[in-house]
Amino acid sequence: PDYVTFAVRTLTKVHQTYVDAGYRAPKPDGTRGGDNRTDVYLSDVGRRGFYGYCTTDETSGASDVWAYCVLDNDYSSSQFPFNTSRQNLQVTAAHEYFHAVQFAYDIYEDTWFMEGTATWAEDEVFDNVNDNRQYLRESPISDPNLPLDYQAGLLPYGTWIFFRWLTELR
């Protein structure tokens, strides 16, 4: 129950941060999952090597779709040895919920852009966690000869550093 309460508070903060920044709220899903809010499920996705994921079950063929997200149910240190379980929940909620926001614009956007900006968003909302730094090993910094939109491995996540640079230009 404490973990669920923390997850709800975290997701509420993430949602409000994005809306306050001027992003669209995720598209409502009608009554799927009980009401029209973005559904978020807690499940042991860590056993499959995932922090979480966000997807859709909308079949309209539109580019702006609703989303639902799945986050790990405990971020056990045996599955996630870096950061605390709460820190892992925070950055994953920021990352995956940003995908729900992106889906309200265009689910078909390029992977490098979606993953890079979602990883950037982790740092914007939870600046003190720094989980995104693990992706610098595979990033434009580590291999400047690769194009930004190169899709192999973890490189799309490492492109967050480009969006960090753009943010700091202002």
Disulfide bonds with the S-S distance in Angstrom:
none
